[in-house]
Amino acid sequence: MSALAEIRRCVREGTLAHAYIIEEENAEVRGETLTQIVQAILCQNPDVMQRPCGVCPDCRRVQAHSHEDVVYMAKTGARGYLVNEGVVPFLEDFALNPYGDRKIGVIADANLLPEAAQNKILKTLEEPYPGNIILLTTSNRESLLPTIRSRCVLLRNQSEEVEVDSAESLEIWNQKYFFQYRKAVEKAFKSAEEALNFLDTLEQEAHRLQKVEPVLRIEEAKKDIQSGMGWKQALKRLYLELKQR
């Protein structure tokens, strides 16, 4: 599922999370995806699946970077963000009541946040203002602290070739017995990329249920696969650790 499709689904079902990480290697695509997601959340089109419409006042103001309920963290340092000059003003602005239904805070290229800056935004991620959303974009989520990643839902644009339906993924994960899960995994997935997309779905569901420990363990499983561990082994170990303790 694409990042935009996932946001549309959450808007339709009323299950938007309070924070998302948009991961995309290509900077241009990353920027376009961010704009579309912000527009889709604020768009006035009553048909959620047709958002963003691109023509309503909210969509146009988002495109022009002039929307009153979208706050952008300013890059104030030579190499990125500074705490007092960039992070603090952003958090103060984000804490103000929105003009409309919700406020969106945008931290572009969050991989440029130094550790002190990331720690500064943790409280806001841990105790979000009702209805408000923070969006962080990055080329590599591993550049963010585990405490940041565990409090954000990951959004990635998945290719159609490796996309697995969310309901199918959750059905696989919810197998009662390990041997059933193992067979389902081996039948459904053929590559590490498919396994990572499966883990993305599990992570989103864990965020929805506000289960921090599974989010952290799923992140570890992703890292294991990206570091060279066999994806079958990583998925099996994850099930045993979380489902059969």
PASEBA-1860 file (N, C-alpha, C; in nm, 3 decimals):
! residues 245
1> MSALAEIR> 0.085/-0.119/0.000/0.000/0.000/0.000/0.088/0.124/0.000 ~ 0.054/0.223/-0.083/0.132/0.346/-0.087/0.109/0.426/0.041 ~ 0.201/0.519/0.067/0.188/0.604/0.186/0.059/0.684/0.180 ~ 0.027/0.738/0.063/-0.095/0.817/0.048/-0.219/0.731/0.068 ~ -0.219/0.611/0.013/-0.334/0.521/0.029/-0.356/0.486/0.176 ~ -0.247/0.468/0.250/-0.259/0.437/0.393/-0.320/0.554/0.469 ~ -0.280/0.676/0.435/-0.337/0.794/0.501/-0.485/0.808/0.467 ~ -0.520/0.784/0.341/-0.662/0.790/0.304/-0.743/0.690/0.386
9> RCVREGTL> -0.689/0.569/0.400/-0.760/0.467/0.477/-0.780/0.513/0.621 ~ -0.675/0.569/0.681/-0.683/0.613/0.820/-0.781/0.729/0.837 ~ -0.783/0.821/0.741/-0.879/0.932/0.746/-1.020/0.877/0.738 ~ -1.043/0.783/0.646/-1.177/0.726/0.628/-1.224/0.653/0.754 ~ -1.131/0.581/0.819/-1.167/0.501/0.936/-1.154/0.578/1.067 ~ -1.103/0.701/1.059/-1.084/0.779/1.180/-0.975/0.726/1.271 ~ -0.868/0.671/1.210/-0.761/0.608/1.289/-0.624/0.673/1.264 ~ -0.624/0.800/1.229/-0.496/0.867/1.208/-0.411/0.863/1.334
17> AHAYIIEE> -0.284/0.830/1.318/-0.191/0.831/1.430/-0.147/0.975/1.459 ~ -0.078/0.994/1.570/-0.034/1.129/1.606/0.103/1.163/1.546 ~ 0.173/1.063/1.491/0.304/1.090/1.434/0.338/0.985/1.329 ~ 0.399/1.031/1.219/0.439/0.942/1.111/0.581/0.974/1.066 ~ 0.653/0.869/1.025/0.781/0.885/0.956/0.758/0.848/0.810 ~ 0.787/0.941/0.720/0.777/0.915/0.576/0.918/0.885/0.526 ~ 0.942/0.761/0.492/1.076/0.719/0.447/1.076/0.702/0.296 ~ 1.164/0.774/0.230/1.177/0.765/0.085/1.316/0.813/0.047
25> ENAEVRGE> 1.389/0.731/-0.028/1.528/0.764/-0.062/1.536/0.884/-0.155 ~ 1.447/0.891/-0.253/1.450/1.000/-0.352/1.393/1.127/-0.290 ~ 1.472/1.234/-0.287/1.432/1.357/-0.220/1.310/1.421/-0.286 ~ 1.305/1.418/-0.418/1.192/1.479/-0.489/1.062/1.404/-0.459 ~ 1.069/1.272/-0.466/0.950/1.190/-0.437/0.910/1.208/-0.291 ~ 1.008/1.217/-0.204/0.980/1.236/-0.061/0.902/1.366/-0.038 ~ 0.944/1.472/-0.104/0.876/1.599/-0.090/0.735/1.596/-0.146 ~ 0.718/1.531/-0.262/0.585/1.519/-0.322/0.492/1.437/-0.235
33> TLTQIVQA> 0.544/1.328/-0.179/0.464/1.244/-0.091/0.420/1.321/0.033 ~ 0.510/1.396/0.091/0.477/1.478/0.209/0.364/1.574/0.177 ~ 0.375/1.646/0.066/0.272/1.744/0.029/0.137/1.676/0.010 ~ 0.137/1.562/-0.059/0.012/1.491/-0.083/-0.052/1.443/0.047 ~ 0.029/1.397/0.140/-0.023/1.348/0.267/-0.084/1.462/0.349 ~ -0.013/1.575/0.355/-0.067/1.691/0.428/-0.198/1.736/0.364 ~ -0.199/1.741/0.232/-0.321/1.781/0.162/-0.434/1.682/0.189 ~ -0.404/1.553/0.185/-0.508/1.451/0.205/-0.571/1.461/0.343
41> ILCQNPDV> -0.491/1.498/0.443/-0.544/1.510/0.579/-0.633/1.632/0.593 ~ -0.596/1.743/0.526/-0.669/1.869/0.543/-0.770/1.897/0.433 ~ -0.767/1.820/0.325/-0.852/1.842/0.208/-1.001/1.845/0.247 ~ -1.079/1.927/0.178/-1.221/1.941/0.206/-1.309/1.848/0.123 ~ -1.249/1.772/0.033/-1.329/1.681/-0.051/-1.397/1.577/0.037 ~ -1.530/1.568/0.034/-1.599/1.470/0.119/-1.570/1.325/0.081 ~ -1.527/1.303/-0.043/-1.489/1.169/-0.086/-1.342/1.148/-0.050 ~ -1.319/1.080/0.062/-1.183/1.065/0.114/-1.091/0.999/0.013
49> MQRPCGVC> -1.143/0.902/-0.062/-1.059/0.828/-0.155/-1.016/0.912/-0.275 ~ -1.073/1.032/-0.289/-1.032/1.122/-0.396/-0.944/1.236/-0.344 ~ -0.906/1.227/-0.221/-0.815/1.328/-0.166/-0.670/1.295/-0.201 ~ -0.587/1.398/-0.219/-0.622/1.540/-0.220/-0.682/1.583/-0.354 ~ -0.777/1.675/-0.347/-0.840/1.722/-0.471/-0.751/1.820/-0.544 ~ -0.667/1.892/-0.470/-0.574/1.986/-0.532/-0.632/2.121/-0.565 ~ -0.764/2.138/-0.548/-0.827/2.264/-0.590/-0.899/2.336/-0.476 ~ -0.927/2.266/-0.365/-0.995/2.333/-0.253/-0.898/2.431/-0.187
57> PDCRRVQA> -0.949/2.526/-0.109/-0.862/2.625/-0.044/-0.751/2.562/0.041 ~ -0.784/2.454/0.114/-0.683/2.390/0.198/-0.572/2.330/0.114 ~ -0.608/2.259/0.008/-0.505/2.199/-0.080/-0.415/2.305/-0.141 ~ -0.475/2.415/-0.184/-0.396/2.520/-0.248/-0.301/2.586/-0.149 ~ -0.349/2.608/-0.025/-0.263/2.671/0.074/-0.149/2.579/0.117 ~ -0.177/2.448/0.125/-0.070/2.353/0.155/0.036/2.356/0.045 ~ -0.008/2.356/-0.081/0.084/2.358/-0.194/0.171/2.483/-0.192 ~ 0.113/2.594/-0.147/0.185/2.722/-0.143/0.264/2.741/-0.014
65> HSHEDVVY> 0.261/2.641/0.075/0.328/2.650/0.206/0.277/2.768/0.287 ~ 0.146/2.796/0.277/0.090/2.910/0.347/-0.029/2.871/0.434 ~ -0.046/2.742/0.459/-0.160/2.698/0.540/-0.136/2.732/0.686 ~ -0.236/2.793/0.748/-0.220/2.841/0.885/-0.209/2.728/0.988 ~ -0.252/2.607/0.951/-0.246/2.495/1.045/-0.135/2.395/1.012 ~ -0.041/2.436/0.928/0.076/2.352/0.897/0.200/2.427/0.944 ~ 0.272/2.367/1.038/0.391/2.428/1.097/0.514/2.354/1.048 ~ 0.610/2.427/0.995/0.733/2.366/0.944/0.849/2.401/1.037
73> MAKTGARG> 0.927/2.299/1.075/1.047/2.326/1.154/1.151/2.389/1.064 ~ 1.207/2.501/1.107/1.304/2.574/1.027/1.445/2.516/1.044 ~ 1.515/2.501/0.932/1.655/2.459/0.937/1.738/2.584/0.963 ~ 1.790/2.593/1.085/1.860/2.715/1.125/2.011/2.697/1.136 ~ 2.058/2.575/1.123/2.202/2.550/1.132/2.263/2.528/0.995 ~ 2.394/2.537/0.989/2.463/2.517/0.862/2.441/2.377/0.807 ~ 2.422/2.279/0.897/2.404/2.141/0.854/2.266/2.085/0.887 ~ 2.177/2.171/0.932/2.044/2.118/0.963/1.974/2.199/1.070
81> YLVNEGVV> 1.938/2.133/1.179/1.853/2.194/1.282/1.931/2.226/1.409 ~ 1.891/2.335/1.472/1.944/2.372/1.603/1.829/2.370/1.703 ~ 1.860/2.336/1.828/1.754/2.320/1.928/1.684/2.451/1.957 ~ 1.756/2.552/2.002/1.693/2.676/2.046/1.635/2.757/1.930 ~ 1.702/2.756/1.816/1.659/2.838/1.704/1.556/2.769/1.615 ~ 1.554/2.635/1.615/1.463/2.564/1.527/1.360/2.480/1.598 ~ 1.406/2.394/1.688/1.316/2.298/1.753/1.221/2.367/1.851 ~ 1.273/2.453/1.937/1.190/2.517/2.039/1.079/2.602/1.978
89> PFLEDFAL> 1.108/2.691/1.881/0.998/2.768/1.819/0.896/2.679/1.751 ~ 0.941/2.571/1.690/0.849/2.477/1.624/0.753/2.417/1.726 ~ 0.805/2.369/1.839/0.722/2.306/1.940/0.625/2.407/2.004 ~ 0.670/2.530/2.020/0.583/2.633/2.077/0.468/2.663/1.983 ~ 0.496/2.673/1.856/0.392/2.699/1.755/0.297/2.580/1.745 ~ 0.354/2.460/1.748/0.273/2.338/1.735/0.178/2.322/1.854 ~ 0.215/2.378/1.969/0.133/2.364/2.089/0.011/2.456/2.088 ~ 0.009/2.555/2.000/-0.104/2.647/1.992/-0.225/2.577/1.930
97> NPYGDRKI> -0.344/2.621/1.968/-0.465/2.561/1.913/-0.474/2.585/1.762 ~ -0.521/2.486/1.688/-0.536/2.503/1.544/-0.650/2.597/1.509 ~ -0.644/2.656/1.391/-0.754/2.738/1.342/-0.870/2.649/1.298 ~ -0.836/2.531/1.245/-0.937/2.437/1.199/-0.949/2.319/1.293 ~ -0.964/2.199/1.235/-0.985/2.079/1.316/-0.856/2.023/1.374 ~ -0.744/2.042/1.307/-0.619/1.984/1.353/-0.501/2.065/1.301 ~ -0.388/2.046/1.366/-0.264/2.111/1.324/-0.165/2.003/1.284 ~ -0.086/2.031/1.182/0.015/1.937/1.134/0.153/2.001/1.147
105> GVIADANL> 0.244/1.931/1.213/0.381/1.976/1.225/0.470/1.896/1.130 ~ 0.552/1.965/1.053/0.635/1.900/0.952/0.783/1.919/0.985 ~ 0.855/1.807/0.993/1.000/1.810/1.010/1.060/1.740/0.889 ~ 1.097/1.819/0.790/1.155/1.763/0.668/1.301/1.727/0.692 ~ 1.346/1.620/0.626/1.486/1.574/0.642/1.520/1.557/0.790 ~ 1.437/1.480/0.858/1.455/1.461/1.002/1.587/1.394/1.036 ~ 1.650/1.330/0.937/1.781/1.269/0.959/1.887/1.374/0.995 ~ 1.857/1.502/0.971/1.950/1.610/1.005/1.934/1.657/1.149
113> LPEAAQNK> 1.836/1.603/1.220/1.817/1.640/1.360/1.930/1.581/1.445 ~ 2.005/1.662/1.519/2.103/1.607/1.612/2.031/1.536/1.726 ~ 2.104/1.455/1.800/2.043/1.376/1.907/1.972/1.465/2.008 ~ 2.031/1.579/2.042/1.968/1.669/2.140/1.834/1.720/2.089 ~ 1.827/1.746/1.959/1.702/1.795/1.901/1.595/1.685/1.901 ~ 1.638/1.562/1.872/1.543/1.451/1.873/1.488/1.429/2.014 ~ 1.575/1.436/2.112/1.530/1.419/2.250/1.434/1.530/2.292 ~ 1.452/1.647/2.232/1.367/1.761/2.267/1.222/1.741/2.222
121> ILKTLEEP> 1.202/1.671/2.110/1.066/1.653/2.060/0.999/1.528/2.117 ~ 1.073/1.451/2.197/1.018/1.326/2.250/0.892/1.347/2.333 ~ 0.892/1.448/2.418/0.777/1.469/2.506/0.651/1.495/2.424 ~ 0.667/1.570/2.316/0.552/1.598/2.230/0.503/1.470/2.163 ~ 0.596/1.382/2.127/0.557/1.254/2.067/0.494/1.161/2.170 ~ 0.540/1.169/2.294/0.486/1.084/2.401/0.351/1.133/2.450 ~ 0.332/1.266/2.451/0.206/1.325/2.498/0.152/1.418/2.391 ~ 0.101/1.361/2.282/0.057/1.444/2.169/-0.067/1.526/2.204
129> YPGNIILL> -0.078/1.641/2.138/-0.198/1.722/2.153/-0.309/1.655/2.073 ~ -0.428/1.641/2.131/-0.537/1.568/2.064/-0.564/1.621/1.923 ~ -0.561/1.530/1.827/-0.594/1.567/1.690/-0.477/1.617/1.608 ~ -0.369/1.660/1.675/-0.255/1.712/1.601/-0.163/1.600/1.554 ~ -0.091/1.626/1.445/-0.008/1.522/1.382/0.129/1.578/1.350 ~ 0.233/1.501/1.377/0.369/1.537/1.337/0.413/1.443/1.225 ~ 0.468/1.500/1.120/0.521/1.424/1.008/0.671/1.447/0.998 ~ 0.748/1.339/1.002/0.893/1.348/0.984/0.928/1.278/0.854
137> TTSNRESL> 1.010/1.342/0.771/1.053/1.277/0.647/1.202/1.247/0.657 ~ 1.242/1.137/0.596/1.383/1.098/0.600/1.413/1.001/0.487 ~ 1.538/0.997/0.448/1.582/0.899/0.349/1.614/0.766/0.416 ~ 1.634/0.769/0.547/1.671/0.648/0.621/1.627/0.661/0.766 ~ 1.526/0.586/0.805/1.472/0.597/0.941/1.573/0.553/1.047 ~ 1.674/0.476/1.007/1.774/0.432/1.104/1.856/0.548/1.158 ~ 1.848/0.664/1.091/1.918/0.783/1.139/1.848/0.845/1.259 ~ 1.725/0.799/1.287/1.649/0.851/1.400/1.665/0.760/1.521
145> LPTIRSRC> 1.654/0.818/1.640/1.668/0.741/1.762/1.557/0.636/1.771 ~ 1.586/0.521/1.832/1.482/0.418/1.851/1.360/0.472/1.925 ~ 1.382/0.565/2.018/1.270/0.622/2.093/1.180/0.705/2.004 ~ 1.237/0.767/1.902/1.157/0.842/1.804/1.081/0.745/1.715 ~ 1.152/0.644/1.662/1.090/0.549/1.568/0.975/0.473/1.634 ~ 0.991/0.441/1.763/0.889/0.361/1.829/0.759/0.437/1.851 ~ 0.764/0.569/1.840/0.645/0.650/1.865/0.582/0.703/1.737 ~ 0.634/0.659/1.623/0.583/0.704/1.494/0.545/0.585/1.407
153> VLLRNQSE> 0.442/0.602/1.329/0.404/0.501/1.230/0.487/0.524/1.104 ~ 0.545/0.418/1.051/0.627/0.428/0.931/0.540/0.423/0.807 ~ 0.566/0.515/0.714/0.500/0.517/0.584/0.606/0.502/0.476 ~ 0.588/0.404/0.390/0.677/0.385/0.276/0.592/0.356/0.153 ~ 0.640/0.400/0.038/0.572/0.368/-0.087/0.616/0.231/-0.133 ~ 0.527/0.134/-0.123/0.559/-0.003/-0.160/0.527/-0.026/-0.308 ~ 0.614/-0.098/-0.375/0.588/-0.129/-0.515/0.475/-0.231/-0.525 ~ 0.398/-0.221/-0.633/0.285/-0.311/-0.651/0.329/-0.457/-0.655
161> EVEVDSAE> 0.452/-0.482/-0.700/0.499/-0.619/-0.713/0.515/-0.689/-0.579 ~ 0.539/-0.611/-0.475/0.566/-0.673/-0.345/0.459/-0.638/-0.242 ~ 0.356/-0.567/-0.286/0.254/-0.524/-0.191/0.170/-0.642/-0.143 ~ 0.149/-0.648/-0.014/0.063/-0.750/0.046/-0.050/-0.678/0.118 ~ -0.172/-0.721/0.096/-0.287/-0.659/0.157/-0.274/-0.662/0.310 ~ -0.314/-0.552/0.376/-0.302/-0.543/0.521/-0.379/-0.653/0.592 ~ -0.501/-0.679/0.545/-0.583/-0.783/0.608/-0.517/-0.919/0.596 ~ -0.456/-0.946/0.480/-0.387/-1.074/0.459/-0.267/-1.084/0.552
169> SLEIWNQK> -0.193/-0.973/0.567/-0.076/-0.974/0.656/-0.117/-1.003/0.800 ~ -0.223/-0.938/0.846/-0.268/-0.959/0.984/-0.322/-1.100/1.003 ~ -0.382/-1.156/0.900/-0.430/-1.294/0.908/-0.313/-1.390/0.925 ~ -0.204/-1.364/0.852/-0.084/-1.446/0.865/-0.028/-1.435/1.007 ~ -0.018/-1.312/1.056/0.040/-1.289/1.188/-0.044/-1.350/1.300 ~ -0.173/-1.354/1.281/-0.263/-1.402/1.387/-0.287/-1.553/1.385 ~ -0.205/-1.625/1.311/-0.215/-1.771/1.316/-0.191/-1.818/1.459 ~ -0.273/-1.913/1.503/-0.267/-1.956/1.644/-0.142/-2.036/1.675
177> YFFQYRKA> -0.097/-2.117/1.580/0.016/-2.206/1.605/0.134/-2.169/1.516 ~ 0.253/-2.192/1.570/0.374/-2.154/1.498/0.387/-2.227/1.364 ~ 0.352/-2.355/1.358/0.368/-2.428/1.233/0.275/-2.371/1.126 ~ 0.157/-2.321/1.167/0.067/-2.259/1.072/0.124/-2.126/1.022 ~ 0.180/-2.050/1.113/0.242/-1.922/1.078/0.359/-1.944/0.983 ~ 0.443/-2.042/1.014/0.561/-2.071/0.932/0.519/-2.105/0.789 ~ 0.420/-2.191/0.773/0.372/-2.229/0.641/0.314/-2.108/0.567 ~ 0.238/-2.025/0.639/0.177/-1.907/0.577/0.284/-1.808/0.529
185> VEKAFKSA> 0.388/-1.789/0.609/0.497/-1.699/0.571/0.569/-1.750/0.447 ~ 0.601/-1.877/0.445/0.674/-1.934/0.332/0.592/-1.933/0.204 ~ 0.461/-1.940/0.218/0.374/-1.937/0.101/0.354/-1.794/0.049 ~ 0.343/-1.698/0.142/0.307/-1.561/0.104/0.424/-1.477/0.055 ~ 0.545/-1.501/0.109/0.657/-1.413/0.080/0.770/-1.486/0.009 ~ 0.832/-1.414/-0.085/0.940/-1.473/-0.164/1.069/-1.391/-0.158 ~ 1.068/-1.279/-0.088/1.187/-1.195/-0.086/1.194/-1.116/0.044 ~ 1.313/-1.059/0.069/1.332/-0.977/0.188/1.245/-0.852/0.182
193> EEALNFLD> 1.226/-0.797/0.062/1.145/-0.676/0.049/0.999/-0.704/0.088 ~ 0.949/-0.819/0.046/0.813/-0.856/0.085/0.803/-0.874/0.236 ~ 0.906/-0.933/0.296/0.907/-0.951/0.441/0.908/-0.817/0.513 ~ 0.984/-0.720/0.461/0.989/-0.588/0.523/0.856/-0.516/0.511 ~ 0.788/-0.533/0.399/0.656/-0.473/0.384/0.556/-0.534/0.481 ~ 0.568/-0.664/0.502/0.486/-0.735/0.601/0.509/-0.676/0.740 ~ 0.635/-0.652/0.774/0.669/-0.595/0.904/0.617/-0.452/0.917 ~ 0.616/-0.377/0.806/0.559/-0.243/0.809/0.412/-0.248/0.852
201> TLEQEAHR> 0.338/-0.343/0.797/0.197/-0.357/0.832/0.180/-0.392/0.980 ~ 0.263/-0.486/1.027/0.256/-0.524/1.169/0.288/-0.405/1.259 ~ 0.385/-0.325/1.217/0.423/-0.210/1.297/0.310/-0.107/1.304 ~ 0.245/-0.084/1.192/0.133/0.010/1.190/0.020/-0.038/1.281 ~ -0.007/-0.168/1.280/-0.111/-0.222/1.366/-0.071/-0.210/1.514 ~ 0.056/-0.233/1.545/0.102/-0.220/1.683/0.089/-0.076/1.731 ~ 0.119/0.019/1.640/0.101/0.160/1.675/-0.045/0.190/1.702 ~ -0.133/0.138/1.617/-0.276/0.162/1.633/-0.325/0.111/1.769
209> LQKVEPVL> -0.270/-0.001/1.813/-0.308/-0.060/1.942/-0.228/-0.003/2.058 ~ -0.134/0.091/2.025/-0.050/0.156/2.125/0.032/0.056/2.206 ~ 0.093/-0.039/2.135/0.177/-0.140/2.199/0.323/-0.109/2.164 ~ 0.393/-0.046/2.258/0.528/0.002/2.232/0.628/-0.111/2.218 ~ 0.621/-0.213/2.305/0.720/-0.321/2.301/0.721/-0.394/2.167 ~ 0.605/-0.433/2.112/0.606/-0.496/1.980/0.665/-0.406/1.871 ~ 0.639/-0.275/1.880/0.696/-0.183/1.780/0.848/-0.190/1.783 ~ 0.905/-0.188/1.903/1.051/-0.193/1.915/1.106/-0.325/1.862
217> RIEEAKKD> 1.037/-0.434/1.891/1.086/-0.565/1.846/1.072/-0.580/1.695 ~ 0.966/-0.526/1.639/0.948/-0.528/1.493/1.059/-0.447/1.426 ~ 1.093/-0.334/1.486/1.203/-0.253/1.433/1.334/-0.332/1.434 ~ 1.355/-0.409/1.539/1.476/-0.491/1.547/1.476/-0.598/1.439 ~ 1.360/-0.656/1.412/1.350/-0.758/1.307/1.382/-0.699/1.171 ~ 1.334/-0.578/1.147/1.365/-0.510/1.020/1.516/-0.488/1.007 ~ 1.575/-0.442/1.115/1.719/-0.416/1.114/1.797/-0.545/1.091 ~ 1.750/-0.655/1.151/1.816/-0.784/1.131/1.816/-0.823/0.983
225> IQSGMGWK> 1.702/-0.806/0.917/1.692/-0.841/0.775/1.782/-0.751/0.691 ~ 1.780/-0.621/0.721/1.862/-0.527/0.645/2.010/-0.547/0.669 ~ 2.044/-0.611/0.782/2.185/-0.638/0.814/2.233/-0.771/0.756 ~ 2.143/-0.846/0.693/2.185/-0.969/0.628/2.124/-1.096/0.683 ~ 2.048/-1.090/0.792/1.985/-1.211/0.842/1.880/-1.261/0.743 ~ 1.865/-1.389/0.729/1.763/-1.445/0.642/1.625/-1.398/0.686 ~ 1.543/-1.354/0.591/1.414/-1.297/0.629/1.321/-1.401/0.692 ~ 1.332/-1.527/0.647/1.248/-1.630/0.708/1.283/-1.648/0.856
233> QALKRLYL> 1.412/-1.651/0.883/1.456/-1.666/1.021/1.409/-1.550/1.107 ~ 1.420/-1.427/1.053/1.381/-1.309/1.129/1.232/-1.309/1.160 ~ 1.150/-1.347/1.062/1.005/-1.350/1.083/0.964/-1.459/1.182 ~ 1.030/-1.574/1.174/0.998/-1.683/1.266/1.038/-1.646/1.409 ~ 1.155/-1.586/1.424/1.201/-1.549/1.558/1.109/-1.444/1.620 ~ 1.062/-1.349/1.537/0.973/-1.246/1.585/0.845/-1.307/1.640 ~ 0.788/-1.404/1.568/0.665/-1.469/1.612/0.686/-1.540/1.746 ~ 0.795/-1.613/1.757/0.822/-1.686/1.879/0.842/-1.593/1.999
241> ELKQR> 0.904/-1.479/1.974/0.932/-1.386/2.082/0.807/-1.311/2.128 ~ 0.718/-1.280/2.034/0.602/-1.199/2.070/0.474/-1.277/2.093 ~ 0.461/-1.392/2.026/0.334/-1.465/2.032/0.336/-1.588/2.121 ~ 0.455/-1.642/2.147/0.460/-1.767/2.222/0.555/-1.758/2.341 ~ 0.547/-1.647/2.411/0.628/-1.632/2.532/0.553/-1.688/2.651
END
